[in-house]
Amino acid sequence: MNSDTLYNSIAKYRDSDVVALYFREGKITFRKLLSRIDEMADRLYGLGVRKENVVSLLSPNVPEAIVVLYALSKIGAKMSLLHPLLPKEVLRESLEETKTDFFIVLDVLYPTYRDIEGLSSKTYFISACPDLNPVVKLGFKFLYRKDLRHVDPARYLFAIPALERLPETNRDADKGTILLRSGGTTGKSKTVLCSEHGVNFVTDQSEKILCHPCRGHAMIGVLPMFHGFGLAMGIHAPLANEAASALMIGYSGKEIVRKIRQNRLNVLLAIPYMTDKLLNTPGFSGRKLKNLLSTFIGADKPEKRLFAQFDARMERYGSVNRLLEGYGLTETITVNFVNTLKDRRIGSVGKPLDGVLLRIADEKDLDKDLGCDKTGIIMISSPSVCLGYLNTPKEKQPFHYDADGTKWLVTGDVGYRDKDGFLFFQNRASDVHKIAGHNVFPSEIEAVAESHPDILSCASVFIEDGKHPYMVLYCIPKAKKDGLEKSLRSYLKDRLIRYAVPERIVFADALPRTDIGKIDRRKLKALWLEGKAGSRH
């Protein structure tokens, strides 16, 4: 397994003229990228950034953010990678929790945060402008002129001279240098401490995962760096294999189609919401789909119809590309289980990567593996498992140790494996609810509802109501039909235990989503409770 730091994993390509980054209509070779990274490392070192410092980086995927990421790796500083749409109060809490020494932010995002006390003295800026063509750059500056007036031009990193040269390159890949926020859709967010060795876990296995060579191909880089999958697979894995990351500031179906047609995009990393939108994007068709070689989907449970629709589109135009589901957590940084073109089972999240151990455990006895086809707590032992939660006592860390010292991550997820070794994810443990003493799985309700011929997608939420808890099912119908609720309810009753049949079915035009496209069940629950409270008055 690759034990280099992130920087050293790509530094070997410093004389390569292969494309490393695509951004808008431009491209950056490895030779140019490494030159910019080395210059940036010297600038940051000259500003006082050292191994013991924490640097918070808040930016979508623009080239300068990638340059800063690898420059910090070269120095060996701790990197706190933050969501580019982080609420102001959450940012303030994160800066305090991580004891941030330097804050680097994309210039146009700064106005949201500029009045946080003490922020201005530690803030430096990056920009998309250096990598835009002159016409687009002019339009960009005009569009964001009100926001940019708050930015001190002297604090742009690309304008700061390298006052001091970095004396040596960090080579300690086991040090905890990467800080990612975890929490998903339930519970309070935690800051996860990871090593660069862990991020590198997938780089040596990339060609095995993709089932084709990496060099010279391009992988989409739209999931931001705060997302472990986006960092490890969308950015680092291609670069560590002399392939390109096709950077995007945000999801754009039109841009994805354009890059596919230009053969500047060969591997997609997607979430279900993004995949659904892409299938409905004009131009996502035709012979050019042969340029797509594989598509990996995760972050949220995909509906079965997506696989059928996506694969049918690829087959129609002669593409080998298929929709491949994987599984990982922020606590494992990146994917640890994945379906491949050569070994795939729809409905599962795939088989473990080399070096990953899986245990399906009884929640009352974590040393006991329940075996095949038995539902239990998913536990993972892997080189990519995090070092722990920041500022958290040992007894509250998410680990279990065997008698032989094997370290297991207790994921809090529920699932099972089949006799062939495929893992089937069912639910977060916190999403398994008790109704009349029976386990009720929202994912099971949703899977059954989505198999109804008139339902496009849905989400179920658990409502605690004294001694009478119940489920509410929100559905997006394919078309509005008389009698659909009655038909759906009958369909569910025939396929679910009666305690899992939703007490209420609500039809909607859309479902609320989080910033990364997951269905926001907390918001759905709040909407239901607000409506229920209003109905009492």
C-alpha positions as CSV (number, residue, x, y, z in Angstrom):
1,M,0.0,0.0,0.0
2,N,1.1,3.5,-0.8
3,S,2.6,5.0,2.4
4,D,3.6,8.4,0.8
5,T,2.1,11.7,1.8
6,L,-0.4,13.2,-0.6
7,Y,2.3,15.5,-2.0
8,N,4.9,12.8,-2.5
9,S,2.3,10.6,-4.2
10,I,2.1,13.1,-7.1
11,A,5.6,14.6,-7.0
12,K,7.0,11.8,-9.0
13,Y,5.1,13.2,-12.0
14,R,6.7,16.6,-11.9
15,D,8.2,16.2,-15.4
16,S,5.0,14.9,-16.9
17,D,3.1,16.8,-19.5
18,V,0.0,14.7,-19.0
19,V,-3.1,16.7,-18.0
20,A,-3.6,16.8,-14.2
21,L,-6.5,19.2,-13.9
22,Y,-9.3,20.3,-16.2
23,F,-11.1,23.5,-15.1
24,R,-13.7,25.2,-17.2
25,E,-12.1,25.2,-20.7
26,G,-8.6,25.2,-19.4
27,K,-6.1,22.5,-18.5
28,I,-3.1,22.2,-16.2
29,T,-0.3,19.6,-16.7
30,F,1.4,17.8,-13.9
31,R,4.6,19.8,-14.7
32,K,2.7,23.1,-14.2
33,L,0.7,21.9,-11.2
34,L,3.8,20.7,-9.3
35,S,5.5,24.0,-10.0
36,R,2.6,25.9,-8.6
37,I,2.4,23.6,-5.5
38,D,6.1,24.1,-4.8
39,E,5.7,27.9,-5.1
40,M,2.7,27.8,-2.8
41,A,4.4,25.7,-0.2
42,D,7.2,28.3,-0.1
43,R,4.7,31.2,0.2
44,L,2.8,29.5,3.0
45,Y,6.0,28.7,4.8
46,G,7.1,32.3,4.5
47,L,3.8,33.3,6.1
48,G,4.6,31.2,9.1
49,V,2.8,27.9,8.3
50,R,4.6,25.1,10.1
51,K,3.9,21.4,10.9
52,E,2.3,22.2,14.2
53,N,-0.2,24.7,12.7
54,V,-3.8,24.0,11.8
55,V,-5.0,25.6,8.5
56,S,-8.7,25.7,7.7
57,L,-9.5,25.6,4.0
58,L,-13.0,26.6,2.8
59,S,-13.5,26.4,-0.9
60,P,-15.2,24.5,-3.7
61,N,-13.0,22.6,-6.2
62,V,-11.0,25.4,-8.0
63,P,-7.4,24.8,-9.0
64,E,-5.9,27.1,-6.3
65,A,-7.7,25.0,-3.6
66,I,-6.0,21.9,-5.0
67,V,-2.6,23.7,-5.0
68,V,-3.1,24.7,-1.4
69,L,-4.1,21.2,-0.4
70,Y,-0.9,19.7,-1.7
71,A,1.3,22.6,-0.5
72,L,0.1,22.0,3.0
73,S,0.8,18.3,2.6
74,K,4.4,19.2,1.6
75,I,4.8,21.3,4.7
76,G,3.0,18.7,6.9
77,A,0.5,21.1,8.5
78,K,-2.9,20.0,9.7
79,M,-5.6,20.7,7.1
80,S,-9.2,21.3,8.2
81,L,-11.3,20.9,5.0
82,L,-14.6,22.7,5.3
83,H,-17.9,22.7,3.4
84,P,-17.9,25.7,1.1
85,L,-21.5,26.5,2.2
86,L,-20.9,26.2,5.9
87,P,-23.1,28.4,8.1
88,K,-21.3,31.2,9.8
89,E,-21.9,30.0,13.4
90,V,-20.7,26.5,12.5
91,L,-17.5,27.9,10.9
92,R,-16.9,29.9,14.1
93,E,-17.3,26.7,16.2
94,S,-15.0,24.7,13.9
95,L,-12.3,27.3,14.0
96,E,-12.4,27.3,17.8
97,E,-12.5,23.5,18.0
98,T,-9.6,22.9,15.7
99,K,-7.6,25.9,17.1
100,T,-7.1,27.2,13.6
101,D,-4.0,29.3,13.0
102,F,-4.7,30.3,9.4
103,F,-7.9,30.5,7.5
104,I,-7.9,30.2,3.7
105,V,-11.1,31.0,1.8
106,L,-12.3,31.4,-1.7
107,D,-12.6,35.2,-2.2
108,V,-16.3,35.3,-3.2
109,L,-17.3,33.3,-0.1
110,Y,-15.6,35.6,2.4
111,P,-18.4,38.2,2.8
112,T,-20.6,35.6,4.6
113,Y,-17.9,35.2,7.3
114,R,-16.0,38.5,7.5
115,D,-17.6,39.7,10.7
116,I,-16.6,36.6,12.8
117,E,-14.5,38.0,15.6
118,G,-10.7,37.7,15.1
119,L,-11.1,36.2,11.6
120,S,-9.5,39.0,9.6
121,S,-6.1,38.7,11.1
122,K,-5.7,35.1,10.1
123,T,-7.4,35.1,6.7
124,Y,-5.9,34.6,3.3
125,F,-7.6,34.3,-0.1
126,I,-7.6,32.1,-3.1
127,S,-9.5,32.7,-6.3
128,A,-10.8,31.0,-9.4
129,C,-9.6,34.0,-11.5
130,P,-6.0,32.9,-12.2
131,D,-7.5,29.9,-14.1
132,L,-10.2,31.6,-16.1
133,N,-9.7,33.0,-19.6
134,P,-9.6,36.8,-19.9
135,V,-13.2,37.2,-21.0
136,V,-14.7,35.0,-18.3
137,K,-12.4,36.6,-15.7
138,L,-13.7,40.0,-16.6
139,G,-17.3,38.8,-16.3
140,F,-16.5,37.1,-13.0
141,K,-15.1,40.2,-11.5
142,F,-18.1,42.2,-12.6
143,L,-20.6,39.7,-11.3
144,Y,-19.0,39.5,-7.9
145,R,-17.8,43.1,-7.6
146,K,-19.8,43.8,-4.4
147,D,-18.4,40.7,-2.7
148,L,-14.8,41.3,-3.8
149,R,-14.7,44.8,-2.3
150,H,-14.4,43.2,1.1
151,V,-11.3,41.3,0.0
152,D,-7.8,42.8,0.8
153,P,-5.8,42.3,-2.5
154,A,-2.6,42.0,-0.4
155,R,-3.9,38.8,1.2
156,Y,-4.3,36.8,-2.0
157,L,-2.0,33.9,-1.8
158,F,-1.1,34.0,-5.5
159,A,0.1,37.6,-5.0
160,I,2.3,37.0,-1.9
161,P,6.0,36.6,-2.7
162,A,7.8,33.5,-1.4
163,L,9.8,35.1,1.3
164,E,11.3,31.9,2.7
165,R,12.0,28.5,1.1
166,L,10.6,25.4,2.6
167,P,13.7,23.6,4.0
168,E,12.4,20.0,3.8
169,T,9.4,18.0,2.5
170,N,7.2,16.3,5.1
171,R,7.3,12.5,4.7
172,D,5.2,11.4,7.7
173,A,2.1,9.9,6.1
174,D,0.9,8.4,9.4
175,K,0.6,11.8,11.2
176,G,-3.0,13.1,11.7
177,T,-3.0,15.9,9.2
178,I,-6.5,15.9,7.8
179,L,-9.6,17.1,9.7
180,L,-13.0,16.3,8.2
181,R,-16.4,17.1,9.7
182,S,-18.7,14.1,10.1
183,G,-22.3,13.8,11.2
184,G,-24.5,13.1,8.2
185,T,-28.2,13.7,8.7
186,T,-28.4,12.6,12.3
187,G,-26.6,13.6,15.5
188,K,-24.1,16.4,16.3
189,S,-21.2,16.8,13.9
190,K,-17.8,15.6,15.0
191,T,-14.4,16.5,13.6
192,V,-12.6,13.3,12.4
193,L,-8.8,13.2,12.5
194,C,-7.4,11.2,9.5
195,S,-3.9,10.4,8.1
196,E,-2.6,10.9,4.6
197,H,-1.7,7.2,4.6
198,G,-5.5,6.6,5.0
199,V,-6.4,8.9,2.1
200,N,-3.8,7.0,0.0
201,F,-5.5,3.7,0.7
202,V,-7.4,3.6,-2.6
203,T,-4.7,4.9,-4.9
204,D,-2.9,1.6,-5.3
205,Q,-6.2,-0.1,-5.9
206,S,-7.6,2.4,-8.4
207,E,-7.1,0.4,-11.5
208,K,-8.6,-2.7,-9.9
209,I,-11.6,-0.7,-8.8
210,L,-12.0,1.0,-12.3
211,C,-11.2,-2.2,-14.2
212,H,-9.2,-0.1,-16.7
213,P,-5.9,1.9,-16.7
214,C,-5.9,5.3,-15.1
215,R,-3.2,7.3,-16.9
216,G,-4.5,9.8,-19.3
217,H,-8.1,9.4,-18.3
218,A,-10.2,11.9,-16.3
219,M,-12.3,11.6,-13.2
220,I,-15.0,14.1,-12.2
221,G,-14.0,16.3,-9.2
222,V,-17.3,17.9,-8.2
223,L,-17.7,16.5,-4.7
224,P,-15.9,19.1,-2.5
225,M,-12.8,18.2,-0.5
226,F,-14.6,18.2,2.8
227,H,-16.3,15.1,1.5
228,G,-13.9,12.2,2.1
229,F,-15.0,10.4,-1.1
230,G,-14.6,13.6,-3.1
231,L,-11.1,14.2,-1.6
232,A,-9.8,10.6,-1.9
233,M,-11.4,9.5,-5.2
234,G,-12.4,12.7,-7.0
235,I,-9.1,14.5,-6.5
236,H,-6.3,12.4,-5.1
237,A,-6.8,9.0,-6.7
238,P,-6.6,10.2,-10.3
239,L,-3.6,12.5,-9.6
240,A,-1.7,9.8,-7.8
241,N,-2.2,7.6,-10.9
242,E,-1.2,10.2,-13.5
243,A,-4.8,10.8,-14.5
244,A,-6.8,14.0,-14.4
245,S,-9.3,15.4,-12.1
246,A,-12.0,17.3,-14.0
247,L,-12.8,20.1,-11.4
248,M,-16.2,21.7,-11.1
249,I,-17.3,24.4,-8.6
250,G,-20.7,22.9,-8.4
251,Y,-22.8,20.3,-10.2
252,S,-23.6,21.2,-13.8
253,G,-25.3,18.6,-16.1
254,K,-24.4,20.8,-19.1
255,E,-20.7,20.9,-18.2
256,I,-20.6,17.2,-17.5
257,V,-22.1,16.5,-21.0
258,R,-19.7,18.9,-22.6
259,K,-16.7,17.3,-21.0
260,I,-17.9,13.8,-21.9
261,R,-18.2,14.9,-25.6
262,Q,-14.7,16.4,-25.4
263,N,-13.4,13.2,-23.9
264,R,-12.3,15.2,-20.9
265,L,-14.4,13.0,-18.5
266,N,-14.2,9.2,-18.4
267,V,-15.2,8.3,-14.8
268,L,-18.1,9.8,-12.9
269,L,-18.4,10.0,-9.1
270,A,-22.0,10.7,-8.2
271,I,-24.7,10.8,-5.6
272,P,-28.3,9.6,-6.4
273,Y,-29.7,13.1,-6.8
274,M,-27.0,14.0,-9.2
275,T,-27.5,10.8,-11.2
276,D,-31.2,11.4,-11.5
277,K,-30.7,15.0,-12.8
278,L,-28.0,13.8,-15.2
279,L,-30.4,11.3,-16.8
280,N,-32.8,14.1,-17.5
281,T,-30.1,16.5,-18.9
282,P,-30.4,17.2,-22.6
283,G,-27.4,15.8,-24.4
284,F,-26.7,12.9,-22.0
285,S,-27.0,10.5,-24.8
286,G,-25.4,9.5,-28.1
287,R,-22.3,7.7,-29.2
288,K,-20.1,10.0,-27.1
289,L,-21.3,8.1,-24.0
290,K,-18.7,5.5,-25.0
291,N,-16.1,8.0,-23.5
292,L,-17.6,7.1,-20.1
293,L,-15.9,4.0,-18.6
294,S,-17.5,3.7,-15.1
295,T,-19.7,5.6,-12.7
296,F,-19.6,5.2,-8.9
297,I,-22.5,6.2,-6.7
298,G,-22.7,6.6,-3.0
299,A,-23.4,9.0,-0.1
300,D,-27.1,8.1,-0.1
301,K,-29.0,4.9,-0.9
302,P,-29.8,4.8,-4.7
303,E,-33.3,3.7,-5.8
304,K,-33.3,0.5,-7.9
305,R,-34.9,2.2,-10.8
306,L,-31.7,4.4,-11.2
307,F,-29.6,1.3,-12.0
308,A,-32.1,0.1,-14.6
309,Q,-32.5,3.6,-16.2
310,F,-28.8,4.4,-16.2
311,D,-27.6,1.0,-17.5
312,A,-30.2,1.0,-20.2
313,R,-29.0,4.4,-21.4
314,M,-25.4,3.1,-21.5
315,E,-26.4,-0.1,-23.3
316,R,-28.4,1.8,-25.9
317,Y,-25.3,3.8,-27.0
318,G,-22.8,1.0,-26.7
319,S,-21.0,2.2,-23.5
320,V,-19.3,-0.2,-21.1
321,N,-20.1,2.2,-18.3
322,R,-22.4,1.0,-15.6
323,L,-23.7,2.4,-12.3
324,L,-21.6,1.0,-9.4
325,E,-22.6,1.4,-5.8
326,G,-20.0,1.7,-3.0
327,Y,-19.8,2.3,0.7
328,G,-17.6,4.3,3.0
329,L,-17.9,6.8,5.8
330,T,-16.0,10.0,6.8
331,E,-14.5,7.8,9.5
332,T,-13.0,5.6,6.8
333,I,-12.3,8.7,4.7
334,T,-13.3,7.0,1.5
335,V,-14.9,3.9,-0.1
336,N,-14.0,0.6,1.5
337,F,-16.6,-1.6,-0.3
338,V,-17.4,-1.3,-4.0
339,N,-19.0,-3.0,-6.9
340,T,-16.9,-3.1,-10.1
341,L,-17.6,-3.8,-13.7
342,K,-16.3,-7.3,-13.3
343,D,-17.9,-8.1,-9.9
344,R,-21.2,-6.5,-9.3
345,R,-24.5,-7.2,-7.5
346,I,-27.2,-4.6,-7.7
347,G,-28.7,-3.8,-4.3
348,S,-25.4,-4.4,-2.5
349,V,-22.6,-1.9,-1.9
350,G,-20.0,-4.3,-3.2
351,K,-17.2,-6.4,-1.8
352,P,-14.4,-5.2,0.5
353,L,-11.3,-3.7,-1.0
354,D,-8.0,-5.5,-0.4
355,G,-6.9,-5.0,3.2
356,V,-10.5,-4.4,4.5
357,L,-12.0,-6.7,7.1
358,L,-15.7,-6.9,7.6
359,R,-17.6,-8.1,10.7
360,I,-21.4,-8.2,11.1
361,A,-21.7,-8.1,14.8
362,D,-24.4,-8.5,17.5
363,E,-24.8,-5.0,19.1
364,K,-24.6,-6.7,22.5
365,D,-21.4,-8.7,21.6
366,L,-19.1,-6.9,19.2
367,D,-16.6,-9.8,19.3
368,K,-19.2,-12.1,17.7
369,D,-19.5,-12.3,13.9
370,L,-23.1,-13.3,13.0
371,G,-22.1,-14.8,9.7
372,C,-23.9,-14.7,6.3
373,D,-27.4,-13.4,5.8
374,K,-27.8,-12.2,9.4
375,T,-28.4,-8.5,10.1
376,G,-26.2,-6.8,12.5
377,I,-23.8,-3.8,13.2
378,I,-21.3,-3.2,10.4
379,M,-17.7,-3.1,11.7
380,I,-14.7,-2.4,9.6
381,S,-11.0,-2.9,10.1
382,S,-9.1,-1.0,7.4
383,P,-5.9,1.0,6.8
384,S,-8.1,3.9,6.0
385,V,-9.9,4.0,9.4
386,C,-9.5,7.4,11.0
387,L,-7.3,8.1,14.1
388,G,-10.4,9.2,16.0
389,Y,-12.6,12.2,16.9
390,L,-11.0,15.4,17.8
391,N,-11.2,16.5,21.5
392,T,-13.1,13.3,22.4
393,P,-12.2,11.0,25.3
394,K,-11.1,7.4,24.5
395,E,-14.3,5.8,25.8
396,K,-16.4,7.8,23.3
397,Q,-14.3,7.0,20.3
398,P,-16.0,4.8,17.7
399,F,-13.5,1.9,18.1
400,H,-13.6,-1.7,19.4
401,Y,-10.4,-3.6,19.9
402,D,-10.1,-7.4,19.8
403,A,-8.0,-9.4,22.2
404,D,-5.2,-9.5,19.5
405,G,-5.3,-5.7,19.2
406,T,-7.2,-5.5,15.9
407,K,-8.8,-2.1,15.7
408,W,-12.4,-2.1,14.4
409,L,-14.5,0.9,13.5
410,V,-18.0,0.5,14.9
411,T,-19.9,2.2,12.1
412,G,-23.4,2.5,13.7
413,D,-24.7,1.1,10.4
414,V,-26.9,-2.0,10.1
415,G,-26.5,-4.5,7.3
416,Y,-25.6,-8.0,6.3
417,R,-23.3,-9.9,3.9
418,D,-24.3,-12.7,1.5
419,K,-22.5,-16.0,1.0
420,D,-20.4,-14.4,-1.9
421,G,-19.1,-11.6,0.3
422,F,-21.2,-8.7,-1.0
423,L,-22.2,-6.2,1.7
424,F,-25.8,-5.0,1.9
425,F,-26.3,-1.7,3.8
426,Q,-29.7,-1.3,5.3
427,N,-29.8,1.6,7.7
428,R,-28.0,3.8,10.2
429,A,-28.5,2.1,13.6
430,S,-30.1,5.3,14.8
431,D,-32.6,4.9,11.9
432,V,-33.9,1.6,13.1
433,H,-37.1,2.3,15.1
434,K,-39.2,0.3,17.5
435,I,-43.0,0.3,16.9
436,A,-44.9,-2.1,19.2
437,G,-41.6,-3.8,20.0
438,H,-40.9,-4.5,16.3
439,N,-37.9,-3.2,14.4
440,V,-39.0,-0.9,11.6
441,F,-36.4,0.0,8.8
442,P,-37.1,3.2,6.9
443,S,-35.0,1.9,4.0
444,E,-37.2,-1.1,3.7
445,I,-40.3,1.0,3.6
446,E,-38.7,3.2,0.9
447,A,-37.5,0.3,-1.2
448,V,-40.9,-1.3,-1.3
449,A,-42.7,2.0,-2.0
450,E,-40.3,2.8,-4.8
451,S,-41.0,-0.5,-6.4
452,H,-44.6,0.6,-6.9
453,P,-45.0,1.4,-10.7
454,D,-46.4,4.9,-10.0
455,I,-43.9,6.1,-7.4
456,L,-40.7,7.9,-8.6
457,S,-39.0,8.4,-5.2
458,C,-39.8,8.7,-1.5
459,A,-38.5,9.1,2.0
460,S,-39.9,7.9,5.3
461,V,-39.6,9.5,8.7
462,F,-40.3,8.2,12.2
463,I,-42.6,10.3,14.4
464,E,-42.5,9.8,18.2
465,D,-46.0,10.4,19.5
466,G,-46.2,9.2,23.1
467,K,-47.2,5.6,23.3
468,H,-48.2,5.6,19.6
469,P,-45.1,6.2,17.4
470,Y,-45.6,5.9,13.6
471,M,-44.1,6.4,10.2
472,V,-44.9,9.1,7.7
473,L,-44.0,8.4,4.0
474,Y,-43.3,11.3,1.6
475,C,-43.6,10.4,-2.0
476,I,-43.0,11.9,-5.4
477,P,-45.4,10.3,-7.8
478,K,-44.6,9.8,-11.5
479,A,-48.0,11.3,-12.3
480,K,-51.0,12.5,-10.2
481,K,-53.6,9.8,-10.3
482,D,-56.9,9.4,-8.5
483,G,-56.8,6.6,-6.0
484,L,-53.0,6.5,-5.8
485,E,-52.8,6.7,-2.1
486,K,-55.2,3.8,-1.7
487,S,-53.3,1.8,-4.3
488,L,-50.0,2.5,-2.6
489,R,-51.3,1.7,0.9
490,S,-52.6,-1.6,-0.3
491,Y,-49.3,-2.4,-2.0
492,L,-47.3,-1.6,1.2
493,K,-49.6,-3.7,3.3
494,D,-49.0,-6.7,1.1
495,R,-45.2,-6.4,1.5
496,L,-44.4,-5.0,4.9
497,I,-45.2,-6.1,8.5
498,R,-48.2,-4.0,9.6
499,Y,-46.1,-2.0,12.1
500,A,-44.0,-0.7,9.2
501,V,-46.9,0.4,7.1
502,P,-46.9,4.2,7.2
503,E,-49.7,5.8,9.1
504,R,-49.6,8.8,6.8
505,I,-48.7,9.1,3.1
506,V,-47.9,12.6,1.7
507,F,-47.5,13.3,-2.0
508,A,-45.0,16.1,-2.9
509,D,-43.4,17.6,-6.0
510,A,-40.0,17.5,-4.5
511,L,-38.1,16.4,-1.3
512,P,-35.8,18.8,0.7
513,R,-32.1,18.0,0.3
514,T,-28.9,18.8,2.2
515,D,-26.1,20.8,0.5
516,I,-24.6,17.6,-0.9
517,G,-27.9,16.3,-2.3
518,K,-29.0,13.8,0.4
519,I,-32.6,13.7,1.3
520,D,-33.0,15.9,4.4
521,R,-35.1,13.7,6.7
522,R,-34.7,16.0,9.6
523,K,-36.4,18.8,7.6
524,L,-39.2,16.4,6.5
525,K,-39.8,15.5,10.1
526,A,-39.8,19.2,11.2
527,L,-42.3,20.0,8.3
528,W,-44.6,17.2,9.5
529,L,-44.5,18.3,13.1
530,E,-45.1,21.9,12.2
531,G,-48.0,21.0,10.0
532,K,-49.4,18.8,12.7
533,A,-49.1,21.5,15.3
534,G,-50.8,24.0,13.0
535,S,-53.7,21.7,12.5
536,R,-54.4,21.8,16.2
537,H,-55.2,25.5,16.1
